[in-house]
Amino acid sequence: MTAEAAPAAASSPSAGTPGPLAADGGRPLRIALLTYKGNPFCGGQGVYVRHLSRELAALGHSVEVIGSQPYPVLDETPGPGGVSLTELPSLDLYRQPDPFRTPKPGEYRDWIDALEVATMWTGGFPEPLTFSLRARRHLAARRGAFDVIHDNQTLGYGLLGGPARLGAPLVTTVHHPITVDRRLDLDAATGPWRRASVRRWYGFTRMQRRVARRLPSVLTVSGTSRDEIVEHLGVPGDRIHVVHIGADTGLFSPDPSVPEIPGRIVTTSSADVPLKGLVHLVEALAKLRTEHPGAHLVVVGKRAEDGPVAAAIERYGLADAVEFVKGISDTELADLVRGAQIACVPSLYEGFSLPAAEAMATGTPLVATTGGAIPEVAGEDGETCLAVPPGDAGALAAALGRLLDPHDGPALRRRLGHAGRERVLSRFTWARAARGTVEHYRRAVERQGAALPAGTAAPTAPSTGRPLG
């Protein structure tokens, strides 16, 4: 559905049809889930929106995802709830195959478009700000259509103002502060010009710090991220609540019919993002192949034609031992992970690490660093994974070698793979994440009711006439 069609849909007669209670016994909620980027094949935001919206609908809630390009891929969900997409288009300045493009004159619609282009021209990243401004305008035009608004890490000025401006209470997810990415990119930058460029690109993080401090309720995905949000964004700890996300344990599950490829190591990474630590895994592979010449790496992500990873592949002669794949389906990804002897997360930092949870859910043994929240997901070294310090290629090579050892490796792989899946099933599923998120939605709605002036009736749902919350 386009943004222009949304107001008419919100006022249609079907919006007032009564329905059953949600799974937690409360009134079904009408949720607006905002995401300024929804790409399901790159980064975690699209994955989060897709799986969370599906599980929220399975609990009986109605979820309208309001997003910009690349638009998220959503799952249709049977039951009393439902998931729909409203497109809130940007100028899509970073689309392939023409990123950093200059729009034609006829593409400009308003001053927000002009701001978006001007920020891009001056080296900044405009999307969090410009999406928030478009979202505010859209939500204001549909006042009363939603019980709660859930922002997926936009943290833009347009989302300030509370229910009086947006029409419903706001809950915000911060996966991890982007200031962490900024610091790591600055550490990897060479030369003053490159460092200045990195600072300008991440200029939006100043806005995100200011917005985060004014938010009444922040959700995050790990205890590590919670601590980082307090330190980097200055949000008081009592406003931050951890709701772990998880893996699709039905899709990412063991399948004995998928053949195991000897020596195969799989990782999910962007070659040009220092935070992901791929260059250290490439260096580890070079060391590993001196004792295990059949070891090879499959990277789920885009190949960089230049930069540290490309240079390392060329320097160590690994062109035939490192393969990049992108744009594969979820089923293909699951089979790729199942068929590997080892999954690896070499990141310097992660706010959660979905690839770790997904690999463990398939029963594939995991080698992971201790960067950021990865230990919170992967568990104890030697029990559910093999853990190594971030940025240590030698330690990575040693851990990978243990699992490929022809004598002790098979038993160790089986033990870690089984324990890893059990850990995910007990702690990290999307159904658990959805239930925890709904608890905070209801608290936000209750706070709004408590904040109303004396003698003012709480807003009611069109379908039931009962007070919100």
C-alpha positions in Angstrom: 0.0 0.0 0.0 1.3 3.5 -0.8 1.3 6.3 1.8 -1.3 8.1 -0.2 -3.8 5.2 0.1 -3.2 4.7 3.8 -5.6 7.3 5.2 -8.5 5.9 3.3 -7.7 2.4 4.4 -7.5 3.5 8.1 -11.0 4.9 8.0 -12.6 1.9 6.2 -15.5 0.1 7.9 -13.4 -3.0 8.4 -11.2 -1.1 10.8 -14.1 -1.2 13.3 -14.8 -4.9 13.2 -14.4 -6.5 16.7 -11.9 -9.3 17.1 -10.8 -11.8 19.7 -8.3 -11.0 22.4 -4.6 -11.2 21.8 -2.5 -14.2 23.0 -1.6 -12.4 26.2 -5.2 -11.8 27.1 -5.2 -8.1 26.3 -6.9 -6.1 23.5 -5.2 -6.6 20.1 -3.0 -3.6 19.3 -2.7 -1.6 16.1 1.0 -1.2 15.7 2.9 1.1 13.3 6.4 -0.4 12.8 8.7 2.2 11.3 11.9 1.2 9.4 13.9 3.6 7.3 15.8 0.7 5.7 14.2 -2.7 5.2 16.6 -4.7 3.1 16.2 -8.3 4.2 19.5 -9.4 2.6 21.9 -6.8 4.1 22.1 -5.8 7.7 19.8 -6.7 10.6 17.1 -4.1 10.3 15.1 -5.8 7.5 15.4 -9.2 9.3 14.2 -7.7 12.5 11.1 -6.1 10.9 10.2 -9.2 8.9 10.3 -11.7 11.7 9.0 -9.4 14.5 6.0 -8.3 12.5 5.1 -11.9 11.6 5.2 -13.0 15.3 3.3 -9.9 16.5 0.6 -10.8 14.0 0.6 -14.4 15.2 -0.1 -13.1 18.7 -3.3 -11.4 17.3 -2.1 -7.9 16.7 -2.3 -5.8 13.5 1.0 -4.6 12.2 1.5 -1.9 9.6 5.1 -1.6 8.5 5.8 1.9 7.3 9.1 1.9 5.4 11.4 3.4 2.9 13.6 1.9 0.2 14.8 -0.8 0.1 11.4 -1.9 1.2 11.2 -4.8 3.6 10.1 -8.3 2.6 7.2 -9.3 4.9 5.4 -12.6 5.6 1.7 -13.0 5.3 0.4 -14.3 8.6 -2.9 -16.2 9.2 -5.0 -15.4 12.3 -6.8 -12.5 13.8 -3.8 -10.1 13.3 -2.1 -9.2 10.1 0.9 -7.6 8.5 0.8 -4.9 5.8 3.3 -2.6 4.2 2.9 1.1 3.6 5.6 2.5 1.3 6.9 5.9 2.3 9.3 6.6 -0.5 12.6 8.5 -0.3 14.6 9.5 -3.4 16.5 6.3 -3.0 19.8 7.9 -3.5 21.9 4.8 -2.7 20.2 2.3 -4.9 22.0 0.0 -7.2 23.4 0.3 -9.8 23.7 4.1 -9.5 24.4 5.0 -5.8 25.0 8.6 -4.9 22.9 9.6 -7.9 21.6 13.1 -8.7 17.8 13.0 -9.1 16.1 14.5 -12.1 14.2 17.8 -11.5 10.9 16.1 -11.9 11.6 13.7 -9.0 11.6 16.5 -6.3 8.4 16.6 -4.4 9.0 18.9 -1.5 11.6 20.5 0.8 12.4 17.1 2.5 13.6 15.8 -0.9 15.8 18.9 -1.3 17.2 18.4 2.2 18.0 14.7 1.4 19.9 15.6 -1.8 21.8 18.5 -0.2 22.9 16.3 2.7 24.1 13.6 0.3 26.0 16.2 -1.9 27.9 17.4 1.2 29.0 13.9 2.2 26.4 13.2 4.9 23.9 10.4 5.3 20.4 11.9 5.3 18.0 9.0 5.6 17.4 8.8 9.4 16.5 12.5 9.4 14.5 12.7 6.2 12.6 9.4 6.9 11.6 10.7 10.4 10.2 13.9 8.9 8.2 12.0 6.3 7.0 9.6 9.0 5.9 12.4 11.3 3.9 14.0 8.5 2.3 10.6 7.6 1.4 9.7 11.1 0.0 13.2 11.9 -2.4 12.7 8.9 -3.6 9.4 10.3 -4.0 10.4 13.9 -6.0 7.7 15.8 -5.0 4.9 13.4 -2.5 3.3 15.8 -2.3 2.4 19.4 1.5 2.4 19.5 4.3 3.5 17.2 7.5 1.4 17.1 10.6 3.0 15.6 13.3 0.7 14.4 16.4 2.8 15.1 15.6 5.8 13.0 16.2 8.2 16.0 15.3 11.2 13.9 14.1 14.6 15.0 10.8 14.1 13.3 9.8 11.4 15.9 10.1 13.7 18.8 7.0 15.3 20.4 5.2 12.3 21.9 1.6 11.3 21.3 0.6 15.0 20.9 2.5 15.2 17.7 2.6 11.5 16.5 -0.9 10.5 17.6 0.3 7.5 19.7 3.0 6.6 22.2 6.4 5.8 20.8 8.6 2.8 21.5 12.1 2.7 19.9 14.5 -0.1 19.3 18.2 0.6 19.2 20.1 -2.5 18.1 23.4 -0.8 19.1 24.6 2.8 18.9 25.9 3.6 15.5 28.6 5.6 17.3 30.4 2.2 17.7 30.5 1.8 13.9 31.8 5.4 13.6 34.6 4.7 16.1 35.7 1.5 14.3 35.5 3.2 10.9 37.6 6.1 12.1 40.2 3.6 13.5 40.4 1.9 10.1 40.6 5.2 8.1 43.9 6.2 6.6 44.8 9.8 6.1 43.1 13.0 7.2 40.8 13.3 4.2 39.4 9.8 4.8 38.9 10.5 8.5 37.1 13.8 7.7 34.9 11.9 5.2 34.0 9.3 7.9 33.1 12.1 10.4 30.9 13.8 7.9 29.1 10.6 6.9 28.3 9.8 10.5 27.1 13.3 11.3 23.6 11.9 11.8 24.8 10.3 15.1 24.7 13.7 16.8 21.0 13.8 16.1 20.6 10.2 17.3 22.2 11.0 20.6 20.0 14.1 21.1 16.8 12.2 20.2 17.7 9.1 22.2 18.1 11.1 25.4 14.5 12.4 25.1 12.8 9.0 24.4 10.6 7.6 27.2 11.2 3.9 26.3 14.1 2.3 24.5 14.3 -1.4 23.6 17.5 -3.1 22.8 18.6 -6.6 21.9 21.4 -7.4 24.5 22.8 -6.4 27.8 26.0 -5.2 26.0 24.0 -2.9 23.7 22.2 -1.6 26.8 25.5 -0.6 28.4 26.7 1.0 25.1 23.5 3.0 24.8 24.0 4.4 28.3 27.7 5.2 27.6 27.4 6.5 24.0 23.9 8.0 23.8 23.5 9.1 27.4 20.1 7.4 27.9 19.3 6.7 31.6 19.6 3.0 32.2 16.1 2.8 33.7 14.6 3.7 30.4 16.3 0.9 28.5 14.9 -2.6 28.4 16.5 -5.7 26.9 14.3 -7.9 24.7 16.5 -10.6 23.0 15.8 -11.3 19.4 16.3 -14.7 17.8 16.5 -17.1 14.9 13.8 -18.6 12.8 14.2 -22.0 14.4 11.9 -23.7 12.0 13.8 -22.6 8.9 17.3 -22.6 10.6 17.2 -26.2 11.8 19.3 -29.3 11.4 18.7 -31.3 8.2 20.7 -34.5 7.8 19.7 -34.7 4.1 22.0 -31.7 3.3 25.5 -33.0 2.7 28.3 -31.6 4.7 31.1 -30.0 2.6 34.5 -31.0 3.9 36.6 -27.9 4.9 33.8 -25.4 4.3 33.6 -22.4 6.6 30.7 -20.0 6.2 30.3 -16.4 7.5 27.9 -13.5 6.9 29.8 -10.2 6.4 30.2 -7.1 4.4 33.8 -7.0 3.0 34.0 -3.2 3.3 32.8 -2.8 6.9 35.8 -3.0 9.4 33.4 -3.8 12.3 32.7 -7.2 10.7 36.3 -8.4 11.0 36.3 -10.2 7.7 40.0 -9.3 7.0 41.0 -11.2 10.1 39.1 -14.3 9.0 40.8 -14.2 5.6 44.2 -14.0 7.4 43.2 -16.9 9.6 42.2 -18.9 6.5 45.7 -18.4 5.1 47.2 -19.8 8.3 44.7 -22.6 8.5 45.4 -23.9 5.0 49.0 -24.6 5.8 47.7 -27.6 7.8 44.3 -28.0 6.3 44.7 -27.3 2.5 41.0 -28.1 1.8 39.7 -25.4 4.1 37.8 -22.7 2.2 35.5 -19.8 3.0 32.0 -18.9 1.7 31.0 -15.3 2.6 27.4 -14.3 2.5 27.8 -10.7 1.4 29.0 -8.4 -1.2 32.6 -8.8 -2.6 34.7 -5.6 -2.3 36.8 -5.0 -5.4 39.4 -3.1 -3.4 40.2 -2.4 0.2 41.7 -4.5 3.0 39.8 -7.7 2.4 40.5 -7.7 -1.4 44.1 -6.9 -0.7 44.4 -9.8 1.8 42.8 -12.3 -0.5 45.3 -11.3 -3.2 48.3 -11.2 -0.9 47.7 -14.7 0.5 46.7 -16.2 -2.9 43.2 -17.1 -1.7 41.2 -16.2 -4.8 40.1 -19.8 -5.3 39.5 -20.4 -1.6 37.1 -17.5 -0.8 33.7 -17.3 -2.5 31.2 -14.5 -2.1 27.4 -15.0 -2.5 24.6 -12.5 -2.2 20.9 -12.2 -2.9 20.2 -15.8 -1.9 16.9 -16.8 -0.4 16.4 -17.7 3.3 16.1 -21.4 2.3 19.3 -21.2 0.3 21.0 -19.5 3.3 19.9 -22.2 5.7 21.1 -24.9 3.4 24.4 -23.1 2.9 24.9 -22.9 6.7 23.8 -26.6 7.2 26.3 -27.8 4.6 29.3 -26.0 6.2 31.5 -27.8 8.7 32.0 -24.5 10.7 30.1 -21.2 10.9 32.3 -18.2 11.9 31.5 -14.8 13.3 34.8 -12.8 13.2 33.2 -9.4 14.1 35.1 -6.8 16.2 31.7 -5.8 17.7 28.1 -6.9 17.4 25.0 -5.6 19.2 23.5 -9.1 19.1 24.6 -11.3 16.1 21.8 -12.9 14.2 24.2 -14.9 12.1 25.5 -16.6 15.3 22.0 -17.5 16.5 21.0 -18.7 13.0 24.1 -20.9 12.6 23.6 -22.4 16.1 20.0 -23.1 15.3 21.0 -25.3 12.4 23.3 -27.3 14.6 26.4 -26.1 12.8 29.3 -25.6 15.2 30.3 -22.0 15.8 33.6 -20.2 16.1 33.0 -16.6 17.2 34.8 -13.7 18.7 34.0 -12.1 22.1 33.3 -8.7 20.5 30.4 -6.8 21.9 27.3 -9.0 22.7 28.5 -12.1 20.8 29.2 -14.1 24.0 25.7 -13.2 25.3 24.4 -15.1 22.2 27.0 -17.7 21.6 27.6 -18.8 25.2 30.6 -20.2 26.9 33.8 -21.1 25.2 34.0 -24.9 24.8 30.4 -25.4 25.8 28.2 -24.0 23.0 31.0 -22.5 20.7 34.7 -21.8 20.5 35.4 -18.2 21.5 38.4 -16.1 20.5 39.4 -12.5 21.0 38.3 -10.0 18.3 40.9 -9.1 15.8 43.2 -12.1 16.5 43.7 -14.0 13.3 46.0 -16.6 15.0 43.4 -17.4 17.6 40.7 -17.8 14.8 43.0 -20.1 12.9 43.7 -22.3 16.0 39.9 -22.6 16.8 39.0 -23.4 13.2 41.8 -26.0 13.1 40.5 -27.7 16.3 37.2 -28.3 14.6 38.8 -29.5 11.3 41.1 -31.9 13.1 40.5 -35.4 11.6 40.7 -37.1 15.0 39.0 -34.9 17.6 37.1 -32.5 15.3 34.1 -34.6 14.4 33.1 -35.3 18.0 33.7 -31.7 19.0 31.6 -30.4 16.1 28.7 -32.7 17.1 28.8 -31.7 20.7 29.0 -27.9 20.0 26.4 -28.1 17.3 23.9 -29.9 19.6 24.5 -27.6 22.5 24.3 -24.5 20.4 20.9 -25.4 19.0 19.6 -26.1 22.5 20.8 -22.7 23.6 18.9 -20.9 20.8 15.7 -22.9 21.4 15.7 -22.0 25.1 16.6 -18.3 24.8 16.5 -16.7 21.3 13.4 -17.2 19.3 11.2 -14.6 17.5 8.1 -15.8 19.4 9.8 -14.9 22.7 11.0 -11.6 21.2 7.4 -10.7 20.1 5.9 -11.4 23.5 8.6 -9.4 25.3 8.0 -6.5 22.9 4.2 -6.5 23.4 4.8 -6.1 27.2 6.6 -2.8 26.5 3.9 -1.7 24.0 1.3 -2.1 26.7 3.4 -0.2 29.3 3.8 2.7 26.8 0.1 2.8 26.3 -0.5 2.8 30.1 1.9 5.6 30.5 0.1 7.6 28.0 -3.2 7.1 29.8 -1.6 8.0 33.2 -0.3 11.2 31.7 -3.7 12.5 30.5 -5.0 15.6 32.5 -7.6 14.9 35.2 -11.1 14.6 33.7 -9.8 13.6 30.3 -11.0 10.2 29.0 -8.4 7.8 27.8 -8.4 7.3 24.0 -10.4 4.3 22.9 -10.0 1.7 20.2 -12.5 2.0 17.4 -13.1 -1.7 17.4 -14.1 -2.1 21.1 -14.6 1.2 22.8 -12.4 0.1 25.6 -9.7 2.3 27.0 -6.3 1.7 25.5 -4.1 -0.6 27.7 
